[in-house]
Every structure is written in C-alpha cells, then in structure tokens.
C-alpha cells in the first residue's frame, strides 16, 4: 500500500513538473516575462537618469549655523544636524563638499587648505594646493599652485591645470554652464568646463556672450567676439559652428540671416531651412524650450498679411495659421496654442484637439503658469471673462484682475458701482475677499492676511484651506511653513498638514535663517519642527 502511495506521489510530482515546464515554454508566458524584465530595466534606467540629473543641481546642501570653540554646526535642507571639529575655517557644503583649513602643527602659517565631504573625508588633501577658492556655487574651485592658477570640480577632478597667471569665469544660463577665460604669457585662452580650449587670442578687445539653445540636450551656444568678429562654439563638444561678421541672430538652434531661417538639430547639423521671400520680414520666437513660432509678415506697403507656423523640437511643423498663434502654459505645465480668429478664440492642445469660444478674443498677458484664460468679449471690450482650457466659462463681467502666485484676484462692480474682489484658484474655487484682505504668495500656496479682523488664512493653489482664519498676524512664511503671531506667541504651521509644529514667544525671537528653515531664539537655534539644533 505504501509503495502504491509513493508511486502516486512521484507521478503527481512529475506531472506538476511537466506542467510548469510546459507553461514556461508557452510563447505568451515568455512574452509576459520579457515585458516584466523590460519594465524593470526601464525603472532602473530612469532611476539612474534621475541620479545623474540630480548631480547637475544643488545636492547635499548644508549651511553652517553656529561656530563655538572650533566646533562647526551645520544643518541640511531636511533639518538634520552635523558637527565638525579641528578646523580653523569652513564654508557651507555644496555638492556634499566644502573647503576647510587647519593650523600647522608648528603654528606657522599660512594654514593649509583641503576639500572634505560631509563624511569628513578628504576629497583634496591638505597642502596639495596653496589656496582653494569656491566658485560657481561650489561646483568648481579655483586653485593655486606655485603661483599659478587652475580649476578643479567638487569631486577633485582637474579641469584646468594650474599653469595660468589669471583666470576669470563667465557664467552661462544662470550658472548651469560656465566658460573660463585664462591668461598666460600675454595670451587669452577660452576654456569650456570640459577642459577643452575653444580658441585663443592676443587681443584684449574681446567679450563672451551666449545664446539659448532649442533643445534639452545642451543648454547653450557660446559666441566669442574678438575685434568685433563673432565666433560660435558648442560648449559641450567644443566644435566651432560659424564664423560671421554680418548680422546673425542665433537663438535656440534657430539661425536667422537675410532671406533665410535655418534650424539645427541637437547635434547642430542643419535640419531644415525656410526661405523667406523679399516681400516678407520674419521673426522666430521660442516658447518653453519646446516650440518655435515663425512669424512672416508681408512687407509690401499697405498690406497686412501674416503667416504663423509652429515647429516642435524635432523641427516638424505642428500648426500654421494666418492668425496670430500664442503658446501658453497652464499650472500643470500643459501647453496650449491660442489662436485669435475673426470672431472667436481657438484653444488647441498639444494633441491638436481644438476648442472654439465664439465671440471673444485673447489679447495675451504676462501671466505665467495660467490656471485660466482671460478673454475679452468682442461686444464689450471693457470687460473680461475667465475661461478654463476646455472652453468653459468660469466667471464673467470682470473689470480688472491681478495675479498672485497661481491665483487671480478679480475685481467686479455691481449695478450700484460697488466693487467686490474674488480670489480665483484651481478647481474653479472662489474665495470672497474684503478690502482689508492682503495676499502674499509663493509657488505652493497663498497667505490671506486681514489686519482688521486680525486673522491669517493659508490656502493652496487648488483653493484648499490649510489654515483657516487663525487669530494673529503673519510673522513669516517659508516654502513649507507659515508662522502666525498672536498676543506675544508665534505658532508655526506645516503647510503640508495644516498642523502646528512649533510655538515660541515673540520676545525670545532673535533671527531666522531663510535657507535651511532655522529660527534663532534667545536660548538656542530650532528647526521649524521645534527640534533644538544648538543650545545657547
């Protein structure tokens, strides 16, 4: 009986094994496995790309908040505290690296310098350079050795050997890219941040400028003017692009010359050219680093003929019209094309889906990150109406409006000429305002302060009330916190939760650090969450 049972068991196991093997050999199962593997690979690649992208920004920032008995106390962006000892000087940490100095053992000077990371490990050893100066927000350091100057990055890698008598730095694109002007033996050398020498000259009559590029791969094109002659270079590859002494406007990969507009791809190879006849003048404007609008106007006297054409980053034609095309961006970074036709406004999304609002025109405005479009009725040019991007009316009979962060303050008059104010936020949320309400805003939320009722409210961009009419006056607001003062006490609220995180007496207040969310009181330094950083 036992033998029979064992045989059945082995048969069942073999049968199960056969079924699993058969299943794994099925094409649909193999395809499913491949799909899962592909998804995992995509997630890993995106994670790596995100890590590389973060390296290009400000990472690991720590700010020094206190020095006492050669002990340096730092706080990072998340409120974490770390102390360092044994140095005679320290700077703030950028890219998880900072410059320090320490005294020589025999007491002689000058004090040797080094770069250390946040773990207190030496990135550049003491004495390797006689001086180390932080530049470009800590991304680079100008170093001195044997009386000559060079450049290293925050990882300690040599960008420019210390062999120049003078180095100056030109920042490009808000310091996301730089070019180094170096001098040696009465000659000027222009060196990119990759260490490539773009060109050199003996002439002291020179200048450096840049033009934004129309793609996300590279940020800019540099042009160096020597004796009034421009030479264009790609800062990434170091390749020289153009030599021209005529009027050339190079912007976002769009080169405008007489009778021609030329497009270049992200490798700066000619992609497409538009010939402009002698009867037309032309202009090219780039919007949001994603689209370029070409305007062609008939230059013949007495004519008002226009042609507008929109191209994308691949320089493919997206849209064209004889009416003006105005690209706008909403609060969620969606881009729309607004086209004024003879008696209507077209709202076209990036998928070319159109919505038409009859009887209106869009005059354009300087509001960035729109939540609504302000349209003017053709029959009443002195009134405005708010529409969403689906073409639905939100509020009408608006006399005036101003922008506060992501919100719009709308002014309306009734039949008696009495004005009312409304704060219009996302999700068509309306908040009625009084004359005593004053509004301040940042990217994430708005603070409504009423000095008559002595109340403070905080709302987010979608109109959700985070703090509702707390008694007091606004003490300060930061990126994620708002502080309200009432009868000698200050209550700090978290914008994310709406809850109080810290309370202190106004009389104890000394100072506030806006960089790392630190408040200094008479008895110590605290984070906005109430954590004691340094005790006095």
For each residue, the residues with C-beta under 8 A, 3 or more apart:
1: 4 5
2: 5 6
3: 6 7
4: 1 7 8
5: 1 2 8 9
6: 2 3 9 10
7: 3 4 10 11
8: 4 5 11 12
9: 5 6 12 13
10: 6 7 13 14
11: 7 8 14 15
12: 8 9 15 16
13: 9 10 16 17
14: 10 11 17 18
15: 11 12 18 19
16: 12 13 19 20
17: 13 14 20 21
18: 14 15 21 22
19: 15 16 22 23
20: 16 17 23 24
21: 17 18 24 25
22: 18 19 25 26
23: 19 20 26 29
24: 20 21 29 30
25: 21 22 29 30
26: 22 23 29 30
27: 30 31
28: 31 32
29: 23 24 25 26 32 33
30: 24 25 26 27 33 34
31: 27 28 34 35
32: 28 29 35 36
33: 29 30 36 37
34: 30 31 37 38
35: 31 32 38 39
36: 32 33 39 40
37: 33 34 40 41
38: 34 35 41 42
39: 35 36 42 43
40: 36 37 43 44
41: 37 38 44 45
42: 38 39 45 46
43: 39 40 46 47
44: 40 41 47 48
45: 41 42 48 49
46: 42 43 49 50
47: 43 44 50 51
48: 44 45 51 52
49: 45 46 52 53
50: 46 47 53 54
51: 47 48 54 55
52: 48 49 55 56
53: 49 50 56 57
54: 50 51 57 59
55: 51 52 59 95
56: 52 53 176
57: 53 54
58: 61 94 95 137
59: 54 55 95 96
60: 76 93 94 95 96 97 118
61: 58 76 77 92 93 94 516
62: 74 75 76 82 92 93 98 118 516
63: 74 75 76 92 93 513 515 516 518
64: 67 72 73 74 90 91 92
65: 73 74 75 513 516 518 525 533 534
66: 72 73 525 533 534
67: 64 70 71 72 73
68: 71 73 534
69:
70: 67 85 86 87 88
71: 67 68 83 84 85
72: 64 66 67 83 84 85 87 90
73: 64 65 66 67 68 81 82 83 533 534
74: 62 63 64 65 81 82 83 84 92 93
75: 62 63 65 79 80 81 516 518 525 527 533
76: 60 61 62 63 79 80 82 93 516
77: 61 516
78:
79: 75 76 516 517 527 528 529 531
80: 75 76
81: 73 74 75 531 533
82: 62 73 74 76 118
83: 71 72 73 74
84: 71 72 74 87 90 100 120
85: 70 71 72
86: 70 102
87: 70 72 84 90 100 101 102
88: 70 101 102 103 111
89: 100 101 111
90: 64 72 84 87 98 99 100
91: 64 98 99 100 134 138
92: 61 62 63 64 74 98 138
93: 60 61 62 63 74 76 96 97 98 118 138
94: 58 60 61 97 98 134 137 138 139 154
95: 55 58 59 60 138 139 154
96: 59 60 93 117 118 154
97: 60 93 94 115 116 117 118 123 138 154 155
98: 62 90 91 92 93 94 115 116 134 138
99: 90 91 113 114 115 132 133 134 141
100: 84 87 89 90 91 113 114 115 116
101: 87 88 89 111 112 113 114
102: 86 87 88 111 112 114 126
103: 88 107 111
104: 107 108 109 111 112
105:
106:
107: 103 104
108: 104
109: 104
110: 130
111: 88 89 101 102 103 104
112: 101 102 104 126 127
113: 99 100 101 126 129 130 131 132
114: 99 100 101 102 122 123 124 125 126 127 128 132
115: 97 98 99 100 122 123 124 132 141 154 156
116: 97 98 100 120 121 122 123
117: 96 97 120 121 123
118: 60 62 82 93 96 97
119:
120: 84 116 117
121: 116 117
122: 114 115 116 125 126
123: 97 114 115 116 117 154 155 156
124: 114 115 128 129 132 152 156
125: 114 122 128
126: 102 112 113 114 122
127: 112 114
128: 114 124 125 145
129: 113 124 132 143 144 145 162
130: 110 113 144 145 146
131: 113 143 144
132: 99 113 114 115 124 129 141 142 143 144
133: 99 141 142 143
134: 91 94 98 99 138 141
135: 139 140 141 142 169
136: 139 140 169 171 175 178
137: 58 94 175
138: 91 92 93 94 95 97 98 134 141 154
139: 94 95 135 136 153 154 175
140: 135 136 151 152 153 154 159 169 178 193
141: 99 115 132 133 134 135 138 151 152 153 154
142: 132 133 135 149 150 151 167 169
143: 129 131 132 133 149 150 151 152 162
144: 129 130 131 132 147 148 149 162
145: 128 129 130 148 150 162
146: 130 162
147: 144
148: 144 145 162 163 164 165
149: 142 143 144 162 164 165 166 167 182
150: 142 143 145 158 159 160 161 162 163 164 167
151: 140 141 142 143 158 159 160 167 180
152: 124 140 141 143 156 157 158 159
153: 139 140 141 156 157 159
154: 94 95 96 97 115 123 138 139 140 141
155: 97 123
156: 115 123 124 152 153
157: 152 153
158: 150 151 152 161 195
159: 140 150 151 152 153 180 191 193 194 195
160: 150 151 164 167 180 182 191 195
161: 150 158
162: 129 143 144 145 146 148 149 150
163: 148 150 184
164: 148 149 150 160 167 182 183 184 189
165: 148 149 183 184
166: 149 182 183
167: 142 149 150 151 160 164 180 181 182 183
168: 180 181
169: 135 136 140 142 178 179 180 181
170: 178 179 180 181 208
171: 136 174 175 177 178
172: 175 176 177 178 179 210 219 220 222 235
173: 176 177 210 212 219 220
174: 171
175: 136 137 139 171 172 178
176: 56 172 173 219
177: 171 172 173 193 210 219 220 235
178: 136 140 169 170 171 172 175 193
179: 169 170 172 190 191 192 193 198 208 222 235
180: 151 159 160 167 168 169 170 190 191 192 193
181: 167 168 169 170 188 189 190 191 208
182: 149 160 164 166 167 188 189 190 191
183: 164 165 166 167 186 187 188 189
184: 163 164 165 187 189
185:
186: 183 202
187: 183 184 200 201 202
188: 181 182 183 200 201 202 203 204 206
189: 164 181 182 183 184 197 199 200
190: 179 180 181 182 197 198 199 200 208 224
191: 159 160 179 180 181 182 195 196 197 198
192: 179 180 195 196 198 222 233 235 236 238
193: 140 159 177 178 179 180 235
194: 159 236 238
195: 158 159 160 191 192
196: 191 192 238
197: 189 190 191 200 238
198: 179 190 191 192 222 224 233 238 240
199: 189 190 224 231 233 240
200: 187 188 189 190 197
201: 187 188 206 226
202: 186 187 188
203: 188 206 226 227
204: 188
205: 226 227 228
206: 188 201 203 224 225 226 227
207: 224 225
208: 170 179 181 190 222 223 224 225
209: 222 223 225
210: 172 173 177 220 221 222 223
211: 220 221 223 250 251 252
212: 173 219 220 251 252 286 289
213: 218 219 220 221 252 253
214: 251 252 253 254 286 289 292 313
215: 218 252 253 265 266 289 313
216: 289 313
217: 266
218: 213 215 221 234 235 236 266
219: 172 173 176 177 212 213 235
220: 172 173 177 210 211 212 213 235
221: 210 211 213 218 232 233 234 235 241 250 268
222: 172 179 192 198 208 209 210 232 233 234 235
223: 208 209 210 211 230 231 232 233 250
224: 190 198 199 206 207 208 230 231 233
225: 206 207 208 209 228 229 230 231
226: 201 203 205 206 229 231
227: 203 205 206
228: 205 225 245
229: 225 226 243 245
230: 223 224 225 242 243 244 245 248
231: 199 223 224 225 226 240 242 243
232: 221 222 223 240 241 242 243 244 250
233: 192 198 199 221 222 223 224 238 239 240 241
234: 218 221 222 237 238 239 241 268
235: 172 177 179 192 193 218 219 220 221 222 238
236: 192 194 218
237: 234
238: 192 194 196 197 198 233 234 235
239: 233 234 268
240: 198 199 231 232 233 243
241: 221 232 233 234 250 268
242: 230 231 232 248 250 255
243: 229 230 231 232 240
244: 230 232 248
245: 228 229 230
246: 257 258
247: 257
248: 230 242 244 255 256 257
249: 255 256
250: 211 221 223 232 241 242 254 255 256
251: 211 212 214 254 284 286
252: 211 212 213 214 215 286 289 292
253: 213 214 215 263 264 265 266 268
254: 214 250 251 261 262 263 264 284 286 292
255: 242 248 249 250 261 262 263 264
256: 248 249 250 260 261 262 282 284
257: 246 247 248 260 262
258: 246
259: 275 276 277 278
260: 256 257 273 274 275 276
261: 254 255 256 273 274 276 282 284 294
262: 254 255 256 257 270 272 273 274
263: 253 254 255 270 271 272 273 274 292 311 315
264: 253 254 255 268 269 270 271
265: 215 253 268 269 271 314 315
266: 215 217 218 253
267:
268: 221 234 239 241 253 264 265
269: 264 265
270: 262 263 264 273
271: 263 264 265 315
272: 262 263 315
273: 260 261 262 263 270
274: 260 261 262 263 282 294
275: 259 260
276: 259 260 261 280 281 282 296
277: 259 280
278: 259
279: 298 299 300
280: 276 277 296 297 298 299 307
281: 276 296 297 299
282: 256 261 274 276 294 295 296 297
283: 294 295
284: 251 254 256 261 292 293 294 295
285: 292 293 295
286: 212 214 251 252 254 289 291 292 293
287: 290 291 292 293 327 335
288: 291 327 329 335
289: 212 214 215 216 252 286 313
290: 287 312 313 335
291: 286 287 288 310 311 312 313 318 327 335
292: 214 252 254 263 284 285 286 287 310 311
293: 284 285 286 287 308 309 310 325 327
294: 261 274 282 283 284 308 309 310 311
295: 282 283 284 285 306 307 308 324
296: 276 280 281 282 306 307 308 309
297: 280 281 282 305 306
298: 279 280 303 304 305 306
299: 279 280 281
300: 279 303
301:
302:
303: 298 300
304: 298
305: 297 298 322
306: 295 296 297 298 322 323 324
307: 280 295 296 320 322
308: 293 294 295 296 320 321 322 323 324 325
309: 293 294 296 317 319 320
310: 291 292 293 294 317 318 319 320 325 327 337
311: 263 291 292 294 315 316 317 318
312: 290 291 315 316 318
313: 214 215 216 289 290 291
314: 265
315: 263 265 271 272 311 312
316: 311 312
317: 309 310 311 320
318: 291 310 311 312 352
319: 309 310 325 337 348 352
320: 307 308 309 310 317
321: 308 324 325 339
322: 305 306 307 308
323: 306 308 339 340 341
324: 295 306 308 321 339 340
325: 293 308 310 319 321 337 338 339
326: 337 338 339 340 362 364
327: 287 288 291 293 310 335 336 337 338
328: 335 336 338 370 373
329: 288 333 334 335 336 368 369 370
330: 333 334 335 336 369 370 371 389
331: 369 370 371 406 426 461
332:
333: 329 330
334: 329 330 349 350 389
335: 287 288 290 291 327 328 329 330 349 350
336: 327 328 329 330 347 348 349 350 389
337: 310 319 325 326 327 346 347 348
338: 325 326 327 328 345 346 347 348 362 364 373
339: 321 323 324 325 326 345 346 348
340: 323 324 326 345 361 362
341: 323 344 345 346
342:
343: 358 359 378
344: 341 356 357 358 359 360
345: 338 339 340 341 356 357 360 361 362 373 375
346: 337 338 339 341 354 355 356
347: 336 337 338 354 355 356 357 373 389 390 391
348: 319 336 337 338 339 352 353 354 355
349: 334 335 336 352 353 389
350: 334 335 336
351:
352: 318 319 348 349
353: 348 349
354: 346 347 348
355: 346 347 348 389 390 391
356: 344 345 346 347 391
357: 344 345 347 360 375 387 391
358: 343 344
359: 343 344 377 378 379
360: 344 345 357 375 376 377 378 385 387
361: 340 345 375 376 378
362: 326 338 340 345 373 374 375 376
363: 376
364: 326 338
365: 374
366:
367: 370 374 403 408
368: 329
369: 329 330 331 406
370: 328 329 330 331 367 373
371: 330 331 388 406 407 408 424 425 426 461
372: 386 387 388 389 394 408 424
373: 328 338 345 347 362 370 386 387 388 389
374: 362 365 367 384 385 386 387 398 401 408
375: 345 357 360 361 362 384 385 386 387
376: 360 361 362 363 380 381 383 384 385
377: 359 360 380 381 383 385
378: 343 359 360 361 381
379: 359
380: 376 377 383
381: 376 377 378
382: 399
383: 376 377 380 396 397 398 399
384: 374 375 376 398 399 400 401
385: 360 374 375 376 377 393 394 395 396 397 398
386: 372 373 374 375 393 394 395 396 398 408 410 424
387: 357 360 372 373 374 375 391 392 393 394
388: 371 372 373 391 392 394 428
389: 330 334 336 347 349 355 372 373
390: 347 355
391: 347 355 356 357 387 388
392: 387 388
393: 385 386 387 396
394: 372 385 386 387 388 424 428
395: 385 386 398 410 412 422 424 430
396: 383 385 386 393
397: 383 385 412
398: 374 383 384 385 386 395 401 410 411 412
399: 382 383 384 411 412 413 419
400: 384 410 411
401: 374 384 398 408 409 410 411
402: 408 409
403: 367 407 408 409
404: 407 408 409 423 439 440 441 446
405: 441 442 443 445 446 461
406: 331 369 371 425 426 441 443 446 461
407: 371 403 404 423 424 425 439 441 446 461
408: 367 371 372 374 386 401 402 403 404 423 424
409: 401 402 403 404 421 422 423 424 433 439
410: 386 395 398 400 401 421 422 423 424
411: 398 399 400 401 419 420 421
412: 395 397 398 399 419 420 421 422
413: 399 417 418 419 420
414: 417 418 420
415:
416:
417: 413 414
418: 413 414
419: 399 411 412 413
420: 411 412 413 414 432
421: 409 410 411 412 432 433 434 435 437
422: 395 409 410 412 430 431 432 433
423: 404 407 408 409 410 430 431 432 433 439 446 448 459
424: 371 372 386 394 395 407 408 409 410 428 429 430
425: 371 406 407 429 430 431 446 459 460 461 462 463
426: 331 371 406 429 461 462 463
427: 462 463
428: 388 394 424
429: 424 425 426 462 463 464
430: 395 422 423 424 425 463
431: 422 423 425 448 459 463
432: 420 421 422 423
433: 409 421 422 423 437 439 448
434: 421 437 450 452
435: 421
436: 450 451 452 453
437: 421 433 434 448 449 450
438: 448 449 450 451
439: 404 407 409 423 433 446 447 448 449
440: 404 446 447 449 474 477
441: 404 405 406 407 445 446 447
442: 405 445 477 479
443: 405 406
444: 460 461 479 480 495
445: 405 441 442 458 459 460 461 466 482 495
446: 404 405 406 407 423 425 439 440 441 458 459 460 461
447: 439 440 441 456 457 458 474 477 482
448: 423 431 433 437 438 439 456 457 458 459
449: 437 438 439 440 455 456 473 474
450: 434 436 437 438 453 454 455 456 469
451: 436 438 454 473
452: 434 436
453: 436 450 469
454: 450 451 471 472 473 486
455: 449 450 469 470 471 472
456: 447 448 449 450 467 469 470 472 473 474 482 484
457: 447 448 465 467 468 469 470
458: 445 446 447 448 465 466 467 477 482 493 495 498
459: 423 425 431 445 446 448 463 464 465 466
460: 425 444 445 446 463 464 466 495
461: 331 371 405 406 407 425 426 444 445 446
462: 425 426 427 429
463: 425 426 427 429 430 431 459 460
464: 429 459 460
465: 457 458 459 468
466: 445 458 459 460 493 495 498
467: 456 457 458 470 482 484 493 498
468: 457 465
469: 450 453 455 456 457
470: 455 456 457 467 484 486 491 493
471: 454 455 484 486
472: 454 455 456 475 484 485 486 487 491
473: 449 451 454 456 484 485 486
474: 440 447 449 456 477 482 483 484 485
475: 472 483 484 485 490 506
476: 482 483 512
477: 440 442 447 458 474 481 482 483
478: 481 482 514 517 528
479: 442 444 495 517
480: 444 494 495 496 517 528
481: 477 478 492 493 494 495 501 517 528
482: 445 447 456 458 467 474 476 477 478 492 493 495
483: 474 475 476 477 490 491 492 493 528
484: 456 467 470 471 472 473 474 475 490 491 493
485: 472 473 474 475 489 490 506
486: 454 470 471 472 473 489 491
487: 472
488: 505 506 507
489: 485 486 503 504 505 506
490: 475 483 484 485 503 504 505 506 509
491: 470 472 483 484 486 500 502 503
492: 481 482 483 500 501 502 503 519 528 530
493: 458 466 467 470 481 482 483 484 498 499 500 501
494: 480 481 497 498 499 500 501 529
495: 444 445 458 460 466 479 480 481 482 498
496: 480
497: 494
498: 458 466 467 493 494 495
499: 493 494
500: 491 492 493 494 503
501: 481 492 493 494 528 529 530
502: 491 492 519 526 527 528 529 530
503: 489 490 491 492 500 530
504: 489 490 508 509 519 521 526
505: 488 489 490 508 509
506: 475 485 488 489 490 509
507: 488
508: 504 505 521 522 523
509: 490 504 505 506 512 519 520 521
510: 520 521 522
511: 519 520
512: 476 509 518 519 520
513: 63 65 516 517 518 519 520
514: 478
515: 63
516: 61 62 63 65 75 76 77 79 513
517: 79 478 479 480 481 513 527 528
518: 63 65 75 512 513 525 526 527 528 533
519: 492 502 504 509 511 512 513 525 526 527 528
520: 509 510 511 512 513 524 525 526
521: 504 508 509 510 524 525 526
522: 508 510 536
523: 508 535 536
524: 520 521 532 533 534 535 536
525: 65 66 75 518 519 520 521 532 533 534 536
526: 502 504 518 519 520 521 530 531 532 533
527: 75 79 502 517 518 519 530 531 533
528: 79 478 480 481 483 492 501 502 517 518 519
529: 79 494 501 502
530: 492 501 502 503 526 527
531: 79 81 526 527
532: 524 525 526 535
533: 65 66 73 75 81 518 524 525 526 527
534: 65 66 68 73 524 525
535: 523 524 532
536: 522 523 524 525
